[in-house]
Amino acid sequence: MISVTINGERRQLEAPLNCTELLARLDLAGKRVALERNGEIVPRSQFAVERLAEGDRLEIVVAVGGG
């Protein structure tokens, strides 16, 4: 198990996931999101290879359309 902080909330994950797997687990797969890991923006092209580690701090922002 690893512990990460997502949008200020501490969460336990049963195994290290990559960003794509995390977004799927959070029901955000296919949505337009920006993801920051430990203060660094993670490019969408790196979501599948960027693995989370113990203590990571993530900020996830979902784009919302409207006018």
Gaussian input, Z-matrix of N, CA and C with variables (Angstrom, degrees):
# hf/3-21g

backbone

0 1
 N
 C     1     B1
 C     2     B2     1     A1
 N     3     B3     2     A2     1     D1
 C     4     B4     3     A3     2     D2
 C     5     B5     4     A4     3     D3
 N     6     B6     5     A5     4     D4
 C     7     B7     6     A6     5     D5
 C     8     B8     7     A7     6     D6
 N     9     B9     8     A8     7     D7
 C    10    B10     9     A9     8     D8
 C    11    B11    10    A10     9     D9
 N    12    B12    11    A11    10    D10
 C    13    B13    12    A12    11    D11
 C    14    B14    13    A13    12    D12
 N    15    B15    14    A14    13    D13
 C    16    B16    15    A15    14    D14
 C    17    B17    16    A16    15    D15
 N    18    B18    17    A17    16    D16
 C    19    B19    18    A18    17    D17
 C    20    B20    19    A19    18    D18
 N    21    B21    20    A20    19    D19
 C    22    B22    21    A21    20    D20
 C    23    B23    22    A22    21    D21
 N    24    B24    23    A23    22    D22
 C    25    B25    24    A24    23    D23
 C    26    B26    25    A25    24    D24
 N    27    B27    26    A26    25    D25
 C    28    B28    27    A27    26    D26
 C    29    B29    28    A28    27    D27
 N    30    B30    29    A29    28    D28
 C    31    B31    30    A30    29    D29
 C    32    B32    31    A31    30    D30
 N    33    B33    32    A32    31    D31
 C    34    B34    33    A33    32    D32
 C    35    B35    34    A34    33    D33
 N    36    B36    35    A35    34    D34
 C    37    B37    36    A36    35    D35
 C    38    B38    37    A37    36    D36
 N    39    B39    38    A38    37    D37
 C    40    B40    39    A39    38    D38
 C    41    B41    40    A40    39    D39
 N    42    B42    41    A41    40    D40
 C    43    B43    42    A42    41    D41
 C    44    B44    43    A43    42    D42
 N    45    B45    44    A44    43    D43
 C    46    B46    45    A45    44    D44
 C    47    B47    46    A46    45    D45
 N    48    B48    47    A47    46    D46
 C    49    B49    48    A48    47    D47
 C    50    B50    49    A49    48    D48
 N    51    B51    50    A50    49    D49
 C    52    B52    51    A51    50    D50
 C    53    B53    52    A52    51    D51
 N    54    B54    53    A53    52    D52
 C    55    B55    54    A54    53    D53
 C    56    B56    55    A55    54    D54
 N    57    B57    56    A56    55    D55
 C    58    B58    57    A57    56    D56
 C    59    B59    58    A58    57    D57
 N    60    B60    59    A59    58    D58
 C    61    B61    60    A60    59    D59
 C    62    B62    61    A61    60    D60
 N    63    B63    62    A62    61    D61
 C    64    B64    63    A63    62    D62
 C    65    B65    64    A64    63    D63
 N    66    B66    65    A65    64    D64
 C    67    B67    66    A66    65    D65
 C    68    B68    67    A67    66    D66
 N    69    B69    68    A68    67    D67
 C    70    B70    69    A69    68    D68
 C    71    B71    70    A70    69    D69
 N    72    B72    71    A71    70    D70
 C    73    B73    72    A72    71    D71
 C    74    B74    73    A73    72    D72
 N    75    B75    74    A74    73    D73
 C    76    B76    75    A75    74    D74
 C    77    B77    76    A76    75    D75
 N    78    B78    77    A77    76    D76
 C    79    B79    78    A78    77    D77
 C    80    B80    79    A79    78    D78
 N    81    B81    80    A80    79    D79
 C    82    B82    81    A81    80    D80
 C    83    B83    82    A82    81    D81
 N    84    B84    83    A83    82    D82
 C    85    B85    84    A84    83    D83
 C    86    B86    85    A85    84    D84
 N    87    B87    86    A86    85    D85
 C    88    B88    87    A87    86    D86
 C    89    B89    88    A88    87    D87
 N    90    B90    89    A89    88    D88
 C    91    B91    90    A90    89    D89
 C    92    B92    91    A91    90    D90
 N    93    B93    92    A92    91    D91
 C    94    B94    93    A93    92    D92
 C    95    B95    94    A94    93    D93
 N    96    B96    95    A95    94    D94
 C    97    B97    96    A96    95    D95
 C    98    B98    97    A97    96    D96
 N    99    B99    98    A98    97    D97
 C   100   B100    99    A99    98    D98
 C   101   B101   100   A100    99    D99
 N   102   B102   101   A101   100   D100
 C   103   B103   102   A102   101   D101
 C   104   B104   103   A103   102   D102
 N   105   B105   104   A104   103   D103
 C   106   B106   105   A105   104   D104
 C   107   B107   106   A106   105   D105
 N   108   B108   107   A107   106   D106
 C   109   B109   108   A108   107   D107
 C   110   B110   109   A109   108   D108
 N   111   B111   110   A110   109   D109
 C   112   B112   111   A111   110   D110
 C   113   B113   112   A112   111   D111
 N   114   B114   113   A113   112   D112
 C   115   B115   114   A114   113   D113
 C   116   B116   115   A115   114   D114
 N   117   B117   116   A116   115   D115
 C   118   B118   117   A117   116   D116
 C   119   B119   118   A118   117   D117
 N   120   B120   119   A119   118   D118
 C   121   B121   120   A120   119   D119
 C   122   B122   121   A121   120   D120
 N   123   B123   122   A122   121   D121
 C   124   B124   123   A123   122   D122
 C   125   B125   124   A124   123   D123
 N   126   B126   125   A125   124   D124
 C   127   B127   126   A126   125   D125
 C   128   B128   127   A127   126   D126
 N   129   B129   128   A128   127   D127
 C   130   B130   129   A129   128   D128
 C   131   B131   130   A130   129   D129
 N   132   B132   131   A131   130   D130
 C   133   B133   132   A132   131   D131
 C   134   B134   133   A133   132   D132
 N   135   B135   134   A134   133   D133
 C   136   B136   135   A135   134   D134
 C   137   B137   136   A136   135   D135
 N   138   B138   137   A137   136   D136
 C   139   B139   138   A138   137   D137
 C   140   B140   139   A139   138   D138
 N   141   B141   140   A140   139   D139
 C   142   B142   141   A141   140   D140
 C   143   B143   142   A142   141   D141
 N   144   B144   143   A143   142   D142
 C   145   B145   144   A144   143   D143
 C   146   B146   145   A145   144   D144
 N   147   B147   146   A146   145   D145
 C   148   B148   147   A147   146   D146
 C   149   B149   148   A148   147   D147
 N   150   B150   149   A149   148   D148
 C   151   B151   150   A150   149   D149
 C   152   B152   151   A151   150   D150
 N   153   B153   152   A152   151   D151
 C   154   B154   153   A153   152   D152
 C   155   B155   154   A154   153   D153
 N   156   B156   155   A155   154   D154
 C   157   B157   156   A156   155   D155
 C   158   B158   157   A157   156   D156
 N   159   B159   158   A158   157   D157
 C   160   B160   159   A159   158   D158
 C   161   B161   160   A160   159   D159
 N   162   B162   161   A161   160   D160
 C   163   B163   162   A162   161   D161
 C   164   B164   163   A163   162   D162
 N   165   B165   164   A164   163   D163
 C   166   B166   165   A165   164   D164
 C   167   B167   166   A166   165   D165
 N   168   B168   167   A167   166   D166
 C   169   B169   168   A168   167   D167
 C   170   B170   169   A169   168   D168
 N   171   B171   170   A170   169   D169
 C   172   B172   171   A171   170   D170
 C   173   B173   172   A172   171   D171
 N   174   B174   173   A173   172   D172
 C   175   B175   174   A174   173   D173
 C   176   B176   175   A175   174   D174
 N   177   B177   176   A176   175   D175
 C   178   B178   177   A177   176   D176
 C   179   B179   178   A178   177   D177
 N   180   B180   179   A179   178   D178
 C   181   B181   180   A180   179   D179
 C   182   B182   181   A181   180   D180
 N   183   B183   182   A182   181   D181
 C   184   B184   183   A183   182   D182
 C   185   B185   184   A184   183   D183
 N   186   B186   185   A185   184   D184
 C   187   B187   186   A186   185   D185
 C   188   B188   187   A187   186   D186
 N   189   B189   188   A188   187   D187
 C   190   B190   189   A189   188   D188
 C   191   B191   190   A190   189   D189
 N   192   B192   191   A191   190   D190
 C   193   B193   192   A192   191   D191
 C   194   B194   193   A193   192   D192
 N   195   B195   194   A194   193   D193
 C   196   B196   195   A195   194   D194
 C   197   B197   196   A196   195   D195
 N   198   B198   197   A197   196   D196
 C   199   B199   198   A198   197   D197
 C   200   B200   199   A199   198   D198

   B1=1.4439
   B2=1.5252
   B3=1.3323
   B4=1.4551
   B5=1.5255
   B6=1.3043
   B7=1.4563
   B8=1.5274
   B9=1.3337
   B10=1.4615
   B11=1.5314
   B12=1.3121
   B13=1.4605
   B14=1.5139
   B15=1.3429
   B16=1.4593
   B17=1.5252
   B18=1.3421
   B19=1.4661
   B20=1.5297
   B21=1.3319
   B22=1.4624
   B23=1.5186
   B24=1.3266
   B25=1.4657
   B26=1.5289
   B27=1.3244
   B28=1.4670
   B29=1.5218
   B30=1.3323
   B31=1.4661
   B32=1.5168
   B33=1.3129
   B34=1.4586
   B35=1.5274
   B36=1.3138
   B37=1.4599
   B38=1.5223
   B39=1.3117
   B40=1.4691
   B41=1.5205
   B42=1.3320
   B43=1.4687
   B44=1.5261
   B45=1.3266
   B46=1.4642
   B47=1.5327
   B48=1.3133
   B49=1.4579
   B50=1.5197
   B51=1.3350
   B52=1.4533
   B53=1.5274
   B54=1.3109
   B55=1.4674
   B56=1.5234
   B57=1.3283
   B58=1.4633
   B59=1.5174
   B60=1.3264
   B61=1.4689
   B62=1.5236
   B63=1.3227
   B64=1.4641
   B65=1.5240
   B66=1.3226
   B67=1.4558
   B68=1.5236
   B69=1.3215
   B70=1.4676
   B71=1.5232
   B72=1.3102
   B73=1.4651
   B74=1.5317
   B75=1.3276
   B76=1.4671
   B77=1.5363
   B78=1.3335
   B79=1.4651
   B80=1.5306
   B81=1.3265
   B82=1.4606
   B83=1.5295
   B84=1.3326
   B85=1.4646
   B86=1.5233
   B87=1.3237
   B88=1.4508
   B89=1.5168
   B90=1.3192
   B91=1.4589
   B92=1.5222
   B93=1.3135
   B94=1.4684
   B95=1.5206
   B96=1.3215
   B97=1.4633
   B98=1.5221
   B99=1.3160
   B100=1.4642
   B101=1.5296
   B102=1.3189
   B103=1.4501
   B104=1.5213
   B105=1.3084
   B106=1.4582
   B107=1.5279
   B108=1.3157
   B109=1.4648
   B110=1.5192
   B111=1.3148
   B112=1.4674
   B113=1.5273
   B114=1.3539
   B115=1.4553
   B116=1.5142
   B117=1.3259
   B118=1.4638
   B119=1.5243
   B120=1.3291
   B121=1.4658
   B122=1.5270
   B123=1.3298
   B124=1.4619
   B125=1.5295
   B126=1.3409
   B127=1.4650
   B128=1.5320
   B129=1.3183
   B130=1.4713
   B131=1.5386
   B132=1.3242
   B133=1.4724
   B134=1.5259
   B135=1.3381
   B136=1.4646
   B137=1.5284
   B138=1.3360
   B139=1.4685
   B140=1.5335
   B141=1.3324
   B142=1.4647
   B143=1.5258
   B144=1.3239
   B145=1.4690
   B146=1.5250
   B147=1.3194
   B148=1.4752
   B149=1.5297
   B150=1.3511
   B151=1.4586
   B152=1.5218
   B153=1.3243
   B154=1.4516
   B155=1.5213
   B156=1.3202
   B157=1.4635
   B158=1.5258
   B159=1.2877
   B160=1.4675
   B161=1.5248
   B162=1.3361
   B163=1.4549
   B164=1.5157
   B165=1.3289
   B166=1.4700
   B167=1.5248
   B168=1.3275
   B169=1.4688
   B170=1.5254
   B171=1.3202
   B172=1.4522
   B173=1.5147
   B174=1.3138
   B175=1.4625
   B176=1.5284
   B177=1.3179
   B178=1.4656
   B179=1.5137
   B180=1.3262
   B181=1.4517
   B182=1.5229
   B183=1.3240
   B184=1.4605
   B185=1.5200
   B186=1.3267
   B187=1.4621
   B188=1.5261
   B189=1.3349
   B190=1.4567
   B191=1.5126
   B192=1.3353
   B193=1.4576
   B194=1.5207
   B195=1.2735
   B196=1.4551
   B197=1.5210
   B198=1.2786
   B199=1.4441
   B200=1.4897
   A1=110.38
   A2=114.37
   A3=118.99
   A4=108.55
   A5=115.12
   A6=121.93
   A7=108.76
   A8=116.00
   A9=121.73
   A10=108.32
   A11=116.31
   A12=121.33
   A13=108.11
   A14=115.77
   A15=121.72
   A16=108.13
   A17=116.06
   A18=121.73
   A19=111.25
   A20=115.50
   A21=121.12
   A22=115.40
   A23=117.79
   A24=121.81
   A25=110.65
   A26=116.35
   A27=121.74
   A28=109.46
   A29=117.37
   A30=121.95
   A31=109.89
   A32=114.30
   A33=121.83
   A34=108.34
   A35=116.58
   A36=122.26
   A37=107.89
   A38=116.76
   A39=119.78
   A40=113.27
   A41=116.32
   A42=120.49
   A43=108.18
   A44=117.05
   A45=118.76
   A46=109.91
   A47=116.76
   A48=122.60
   A49=109.05
   A50=115.72
   A51=117.27
   A52=107.30
   A53=117.56
   A54=121.34
   A55=111.81
   A56=118.00
   A57=121.52
   A58=110.65
   A59=117.00
   A60=121.16
   A61=111.33
   A62=116.54
   A63=120.25
   A64=110.58
   A65=117.80
   A66=121.02
   A67=111.14
   A68=117.48
   A69=120.63
   A70=110.36
   A71=117.09
   A72=121.83
   A73=111.02
   A74=116.94
   A75=121.84
   A76=111.97
   A77=117.43
   A78=123.55
   A79=112.31
   A80=116.00
   A81=121.52
   A82=112.17
   A83=116.88
   A84=120.45
   A85=109.57
   A86=116.15
   A87=121.68
   A88=114.55
   A89=117.65
   A90=120.44
   A91=109.41
   A92=115.21
   A93=120.33
   A94=108.21
   A95=115.56
   A96=120.58
   A97=110.51
   A98=114.46
   A99=121.99
   A100=104.98
   A101=116.38
   A102=120.74
   A103=109.87
   A104=115.35
   A105=122.04
   A106=107.64
   A107=115.82
   A108=121.74
   A109=108.61
   A110=116.10
   A111=122.03
   A112=112.41
   A113=115.17
   A114=120.16
   A115=115.47
   A116=117.74
   A117=122.17
   A118=110.09
   A119=117.00
   A120=120.92
   A121=108.74
   A122=115.46
   A123=120.92
   A124=107.25
   A125=118.32
   A126=119.88
   A127=110.23
   A128=116.44
   A129=121.20
   A130=111.05
   A131=116.81
   A132=120.81
   A133=112.25
   A134=117.85
   A135=121.79
   A136=113.14
   A137=118.61
   A138=121.38
   A139=112.21
   A140=117.92
   A141=120.90
   A142=112.99
   A143=118.26
   A144=120.28
   A145=112.93
   A146=117.38
   A147=121.78
   A148=108.81
   A149=116.67
   A150=121.50
   A151=110.56
   A152=115.12
   A153=120.81
   A154=110.24
   A155=116.26
   A156=121.95
   A157=109.43
   A158=115.99
   A159=123.25
   A160=110.49
   A161=115.21
   A162=120.41
   A163=115.91
   A164=117.87
   A165=119.47
   A166=110.54
   A167=114.74
   A168=122.32
   A169=107.10
   A170=116.30
   A171=122.20
   A172=110.57
   A173=114.61
   A174=121.31
   A175=105.12
   A176=115.98
   A177=121.63
   A178=108.04
   A179=116.17
   A180=121.98
   A181=107.79
   A182=116.35
   A183=121.68
   A184=108.84
   A185=116.40
   A186=121.64
   A187=109.25
   A188=116.14
   A189=121.86
   A190=107.92
   A191=116.13
   A192=120.54
   A193=110.63
   A194=115.43
   A195=119.53
   A196=110.14
   A197=114.48
   A198=115.46
   A199=113.93
   D1=146.33
   D2=173.48
   D3=-129.11
   D4=156.26
   D5=179.50
   D6=-114.60
   D7=127.71
   D8=177.56
   D9=-131.78
   D10=162.40
   D11=176.20
   D12=-113.38
   D13=123.58
   D14=-178.96
   D15=-118.27
   D16=116.70
   D17=-178.66
   D18=49.90
   D19=43.23
   D20=176.03
   D21=84.26
   D22=-3.27
   D23=-178.33
   D24=-109.32
   D25=124.61
   D26=179.66
   D27=-71.37
   D28=132.18
   D29=178.94
   D30=-134.70
   D31=147.66
   D32=175.72
   D33=-102.34
   D34=130.93
   D35=175.22
   D36=-113.81
   D37=138.64
   D38=-177.05
   D39=-69.64
   D40=-20.72
   D41=178.84
   D42=-156.22
   D43=157.65
   D44=175.36
   D45=-62.89
   D46=128.08
   D47=179.57
   D48=-111.71
   D49=161.88
   D50=168.25
   D51=-90.58
   D52=172.90
   D53=-175.03
   D54=-63.32
   D55=-37.90
   D56=178.26
   D57=-61.51
   D58=-45.04
   D59=179.14
   D60=-64.20
   D61=-39.96
   D62=178.88
   D63=-63.14
   D64=-46.34
   D65=-179.92
   D66=-61.58
   D67=-38.44
   D68=176.28
   D69=-63.55
   D70=-42.79
   D71=179.96
   D72=-64.00
   D73=-30.42
   D74=179.84
   D75=-90.68
   D76=9.74
   D77=-178.05
   D78=59.05
   D79=36.61
   D80=178.64
   D81=-113.87
   D82=5.93
   D83=-179.86
   D84=-61.21
   D85=133.79
   D86=178.25
   D87=83.55
   D88=-7.03
   D89=178.68
   D90=-89.76
   D91=159.19
   D92=178.25
   D93=-82.14
   D94=109.23
   D95=-177.76
   D96=-129.97
   D97=154.91
   D98=169.01
   D99=-114.48
   D100=136.26
   D101=-177.52
   D102=-126.71
   D103=127.71
   D104=177.50
   D105=-116.21
   D106=131.11
   D107=179.21
   D108=-120.68
   D109=117.43
   D110=178.98
   D111=51.85
   D112=41.47
   D113=175.92
   D114=85.70
   D115=0.29
   D116=-179.36
   D117=-117.94
   D118=130.91
   D119=176.04
   D120=-66.53
   D121=133.35
   D122=175.86
   D123=-96.86
   D124=117.62
   D125=178.03
   D126=-63.15
   D127=142.22
   D128=179.57
   D129=-52.17
   D130=-35.96
   D131=-179.39
   D132=-64.48
   D133=-15.91
   D134=-178.75
   D135=-103.34
   D136=-1.44
   D137=-176.96
   D138=-54.26
   D139=-41.97
   D140=-175.60
   D141=-73.63
   D142=-21.42
   D143=-176.87
   D144=-106.24
   D145=-16.31
   D146=-177.95
   D147=-80.74
   D148=106.27
   D149=-178.32
   D150=-92.76
   D151=138.93
   D152=178.64
   D153=-77.54
   D154=152.22
   D155=-178.91
   D156=-133.49
   D157=161.97
   D158=178.03
   D159=-50.08
   D160=128.78
   D161=175.61
   D162=85.83
   D163=-1.80
   D164=179.36
   D165=-58.29
   D166=145.90
   D167=175.54
   D168=-115.38
   D169=118.24
   D170=-176.38
   D171=-116.00
   D172=141.94
   D173=171.07
   D174=-123.21
   D175=126.11
   D176=-179.52
   D177=-121.66
   D178=125.22
   D179=179.56
   D180=-118.94
   D181=129.36
   D182=179.44
   D183=-101.81
   D184=127.72
   D185=178.01
   D186=-72.03
   D187=133.43
   D188=179.78
   D189=-121.39
   D190=127.26
   D191=178.54
   D192=-84.10
   D193=163.83
   D194=178.04
   D195=152.23
   D196=-177.35
   D197=-177.46
   D198=-151.46

